[in-house]
């Protein structure tokens, strides 16, 4: 009798695509300077150029946290649902 090799889960999964998008979004937003290189609209007297970048610090933190949690969930499911 020959043994059937254990089937590995696919490397690229929808969850991993979401993780990649969460990590890629801040880079795209910050590298596309022409989209935010302007003064208007101002927010409490701060030009758009500055408050847009400050907002992305918070957005990037949130997206990185989401990506980390999704990665942890993906790793647990690959190990057979082992507890934390």
Beta strands, then each sheet from edge to edge (+ up, - down):
end
